[in-house]
Amino acid sequence: MSRRRERTAEPVISVTTAQPGRSEDLDSRIVRYAWMMSVRIVCFVLAVVTPSPWRWMFVVAAVFLPYFAVVLANAHRTTKVSGADPFVPPERPAIGTRHVVVTPPNPDRENDTEK
């Protein structure tokens, strides 16, 4: 038997505008750094395989790429999200109030009861 209650009439509060967590930010930085270091490995391999004019370009790229990888990995990429809309609960009637329907007197009915 499930202890979970079904809430059909209650509004659901959304947190989709929340900032990403620190762990998600750290994971994205690690992935960016790993991709750049893999490009550096490719540059080393291409420096060994390619002829002389291209070789030196790949060596220079492999030497300076770690600096750019660290700078780009440490750059904050998170965007500032505006604050969430405040939650406004629905209005509820106060205890003890009753909805009374008042109808105006019908002049035709008063004449019928007097006769």
Sequence and secondary structure as in RCSB ss.txt:
>XXXX:A:sequence
MSRRRERTAEPVISVTTAQPGRSEDLDSRIVRYAWMMSVRIVCFVLAVVTPSPWRWMFVVAAVFLPYFAVVLANA
HRTTKVSGADPFVPPERPAIGTRHVVVTPPNPDRENDTEK
>XXXX:A:secstr
       SSS     TTS   HHHHHHHHHHHHHHHHHHHHHHHHHHHHS HHHHHHHHHHHHHHHHHHHHHHHS
                   TT          HHHHHHHH 
